[in-house]
Amino acid sequence: MSMSLFAPAQTTSSDHALTAVAHTSVTSAASIAPVACAAHVRATPTTVKDDPPTSPQMIGGWLAHTHLVVEKQGLGSRYTIGKKSQSKAMDRFIGRSIDRALATLLGRNTDTDPQPFSSGGLEAIAMDALLVTAAEDGLDTGPHDLATRIREDDEATYSGPLVTYIVQRLIAFRSTFKEAAITVVPTELQLTKTDAGRARARSMIDDLTYHCGSHQESGNANPAQPYRAHVVQTMVTATLAKNATSPLNKYADSLTSTYMEGPRAQEREVPALMLALVVTAIHAVLMEWSRNSKDHFSGNNVEGAFRSHLVMLNALKDRKPLYYHRLTHDLFQAATGAQPLATHGLSNEEIIAATAWDAITEDDDDNGGQPSI
């Protein structure tokens, strides 16, 4: 099967046959009290539910459109979403939930920063997507409808498989950043598979210079040009604007300017969270190169780098708003055609303090005092 992770929610029932294995310890649903389950495998309820009379619209005390087919895996307590067996209504709901979860991962429909590199963070995104989508689709009409069932039915055989399936889709999307970086970073940064090449990668991480632009005279990294490195622009294009369904194109109408003075208020920007994901992927490949080993693009391997970059970008937005706007708008235009950082021993405050803030210019001329990308 071939489909874009950012294509509109047109998933088929066979799509949901992927390996959505749910454990009974799904953290995002751990506090939900289990109730009677009328999925493919019925669990013993721990809470008595007053079921309405049986009718063609009801299955096991729940409205028929909430029915979810799951398959038990082995002898344990793990279940997957069934193969080619969901109703059209359930298939559409799962597809829309995935689409919303992916948007949340990129910060498009939330006021808080998601946690894209922690297991609990992804599960929270998935559970929220399920409940919000149910509300948006009018599936929260009462005690027997979908929203209630997600909250109250047996976790192992209902919310668990749904959450786990969506989490797997989020992980698959997240991995596309790393996959692009594996190709882009060594070429852009001229890394070689030698001791010297590994030392060069290590130096870029230690000096925090891999995302910086270059001095015109020496070609050395310039701390006064954060996130102006050509490798950043190449990665933004490769991950966020590869095709019509990529994030910068898919969400173009919702992208806005953070600089609200004059005509620049209408200029679209690459959001900070998307940019932080891009630069974290660069960081991850440099770490692997310096160690001559491969790491998973998850957990503590990259969480520190992601958080530090997000802190830095938000500080840049607050302290140098015009520079930040020009940077992110230039990246948007160029892309669309129109050891974690903490390994060096510095805190986020020290990283910000080490930045050459006074040297970052904000001249509002043709190139903003910076070389164009």
Rosetta blueprint (number, residue, H / E / L):
1 M L
2 S L
3 M L
4 S L
5 L L
6 F L
7 A L
8 P L
9 A L
10 Q L
11 T L
12 T L
13 S L
14 S L
15 D H
16 H H
17 A H
18 L L
19 T L
20 A L
21 V L
22 A E
23 H L
24 T L
25 S L
26 V L
27 T H
28 S H
29 A H
30 A L
31 S L
32 I L
33 A L
34 P L
35 V E
36 A L
37 C L
38 A L
39 A L
40 H L
41 V L
42 R L
43 A L
44 T L
45 P L
46 T L
47 T L
48 V L
49 K L
50 D L
51 D L
52 P L
53 P L
54 T L
55 S L
56 P L
57 Q L
58 M E
59 I E
60 G L
61 G L
62 W E
63 L E
64 A H
65 H H
66 T H
67 H L
68 L L
69 V L
70 V E
71 E E
72 K E
73 Q E
74 G L
75 L L
76 G L
77 S L
78 R E
79 Y E
80 T E
81 I E
82 G L
83 K L
84 K L
85 S L
86 Q L
87 S L
88 K H
89 A H
90 M H
91 D H
92 R H
93 F H
94 I H
95 G H
96 R H
97 S H
98 I H
99 D H
100 R H
101 A H
102 L H
103 A H
104 T H
105 L H
106 L L
107 G L
108 R L
109 N L
110 T L
111 D L
112 T L
113 D L
114 P L
115 Q L
116 P L
117 F L
118 S L
119 S H
120 G H
121 G H
122 L H
123 E H
124 A H
125 I H
126 A H
127 M H
128 D H
129 A H
130 L H
131 L H
132 V H
133 T H
134 A H
135 A H
136 E H
137 D L
138 G L
139 L L
140 D L
141 T L
142 G L
143 P L
144 H L
145 D L
146 L H
147 A H
148 T H
149 R H
150 I H
151 R H
152 E H
153 D E
154 D L
155 E H
156 A H
157 T H
158 Y H
159 S H
160 G H
161 P H
162 L H
163 V H
164 T H
165 Y H
166 I H
167 V H
168 Q H
169 R H
170 L H
171 I H
172 A H
173 F H
174 R H
175 S H
176 T H
177 F H
178 K H
179 E H
180 A H
181 A H
182 I H
183 T H
184 V H
185 V H
186 P H
187 T H
188 E H
189 L L
190 Q L
191 L L
192 T L
193 K L
194 T L
195 D H
196 A H
197 G H
198 R H
199 A H
200 R H
201 A H
202 R H
203 S H
204 M H
205 I H
206 D H
207 D H
208 L L
209 T L
210 Y L
211 H L
212 C L
213 G L
214 S E
215 H L
216 Q L
217 E L
218 S L
219 G L
220 N L
221 A E
222 N L
223 P L
224 A L
225 Q L
226 P L
227 Y L
228 R L
229 A L
230 H H
231 V H
232 V H
233 Q H
234 T H
235 M H
236 V H
237 T H
238 A H
239 T H
240 L H
241 A L
242 K L
243 N L
244 A L
245 T L
246 S L
247 P H
248 L H
249 N H
250 K H
251 Y L
252 A H
253 D H
254 S H
255 L L
256 T L
257 S L
258 T L
259 Y L
260 M L
261 E L
262 G H
263 P H
264 R H
265 A H
266 Q H
267 E L
268 R L
269 E L
270 V L
271 P L
272 A H
273 L H
274 M H
275 L H
276 A H
277 L H
278 V H
279 V H
280 T H
281 A H
282 I H
283 H H
284 A H
285 V H
286 L H
287 M H
288 E H
289 W H
290 S H
291 R H
292 N L
293 S L
294 K L
295 D L
296 H L
297 F L
298 S L
299 G L
300 N H
301 N H
302 V H
303 E H
304 G H
305 A H
306 F H
307 R H
308 S H
309 H H
310 L H
311 V H
312 M H
313 L H
314 N H
315 A H
316 L H
317 K H
318 D H
319 R H
320 K L
321 P H
322 L H
323 Y H
324 Y H
325 H H
326 R H
327 L H
328 T H
329 H H
330 D H
331 L H
332 F H
333 Q H
334 A H
335 A H
336 T H
337 G L
338 A L
339 Q L
340 P L
341 L H
342 A H
343 T H
344 H H
345 G L
346 L L
347 S L
348 N H
349 E H
350 E H
351 I H
352 I H
353 A H
354 A L
355 T L
356 A L
357 W H
358 D H
359 A H
360 I L
361 T L
362 E L
363 D L
364 D L
365 D L
366 D L
367 N L
368 G L
369 G L
370 Q L
371 P L
372 S L
373 I L
